[in-house]
Amino acid sequence: MNQSGFIPGKQVVRTLFATLLLLLICTSCGDVYRPVANPVIPPQPNPTFLHMVVVISGNGDNNPGASMTIDVSGDTAVSQSTVGLEPVHATFAQGSARVYVANGTNDSVSSFSPSSATPVSTTSLPTGAKPVFVGTTESANTYVANSGNNTVSVISNNTTFVTNTIPVGVAPVALAELPNTQKLYVANQGTGGGGGSVTSINALDDSVNSSAPLVGFGWVSPVWVVARSDSQRVYVLDAGSGLVSAIDTSADAVVNSVSVGVGANYMVYDPKLNRVYVVNPVAGTFTALAVSTDAMTPTTVPVANPISVAALPDGSRIYISSAAVSGANVTSSVTVLNTLNYSVKTRIPLTTTKLICTTGTWSELPVAAAADSTRLYVGNCDAEGTDIINTSNDTVVLQLPAPLSAQAPPPGGSPPPQNPVFVVAGP
């Protein structure tokens, strides 16, 4: 021990400890790094809207029409595509990944993704085909009724090319494929109030099925056809005879017919309640047919000037669009029926405007219900917009104007909108 009482051995220990501590600190703060763990981000949800509705609109005889996709949850137009001349009908295909539009004037079919404006594919048909209806229940093909040349075109969904042309009856105007994709039925209106027929097609090989009972039934002017969800029956609306006829799809034979009145021209199938709904603008009636049996028990309700009809997918209500003409003006509205007893729940006024479109046809006031039953859409041709109805209180929440037309704008203004002619709801 020295005079200060300091012990040299302890000094050595302390010095050594300090040196090691400093070395440890420097090592941890130097250029040596621990591996960094990068977070693994899982696949993000598709931002695409859950439910959609597509509205087809016309732009006069010489200008391309348009398609507008509406987001059901947002009540907003999310995309707009350019289609052909005088589009008249549309359908969803490929699990709603694609929309097909029949362009009546320039003999073509437009197809595109409903969530994106472009690209739009154009499928050319023979000159004079005059397509008026498109439909499918399968992933491989979409079918087109060509009223001008009495054929049905088969379009491959993969290539958008025509793969086959099937001869049918005179003036095909509507078609329905069975949910099981085995057969396709075509309503041929005929000409001059006669010569109508129904064609059965084997959807597996595009051959026409020969059926004497079906051919010899005595059709007048069939205008609409729908298929039952079990694929065992199809129902044909004949405007000339006023009959809805049930066809046994296994035998292609009519098993019963029920009168809904001459002039009935539009029909839909309600898969939730297994019913068929028909509107008759001539008689001013709505008729419901219970089709769980071939008796097809009818219930008829008076509805003034009915044009089109749609049922909520939840099975609670039926919506019927109407158009009343007075002079140069037309007043549109929607009548709401309860499905329990077909009583009138309410009547929803829409607009009174200048008469522009043809009255008494489903293309003047087409209606469609959203898949989640929260909204009803009315394509108001005369009002140049789409009325959106909130089904929780049956009130109009918004009218979306159609895409701008090619007409000359008023001084200092914008061109007027196009005219909606068809509305189709996605799943």
Buried (B, 14 or more C-beta within 10 A) or exposed (E): EEEEEEEEEEEEEEEEEEEEEEEEEEEEEEEEEEEEEEEEEEEEEEEEBEBBBBBBBBBBEEBBBBBBBBBBEEBEBBBBBBBBBBBBBBBBBBEBEBBBBBBBBBBBBBBBBBBEBEEBBBBEBBEEBBBBBBBBBBEBBBBBBBBBBBBBBBBBBEEBEBEBBBEBBBBBBBBBBBBBBBBBBBBBBBEEEEBBBBBBBEBEEBEBBEBEEBBEBEBBBBBBBBBBEEBBBBBBBBBBBBBBBBBBBEEBBBEBBBEBBBBBBBBBBBBBBBBBBBBBBBBBBBBBBBBEEEEBEBEBBEBBBBBBBBBBBBBBBBBBBBBEEEEEEBBBBBBBBEBEEBEEBEBBEBBBBEBBBEBBBBBBBBBBBBBBBBBBBBBBBBBBBBBBBBBEEBEBEBBBBBBBBEEEEEEEEEBBBBBBBBBBBBE
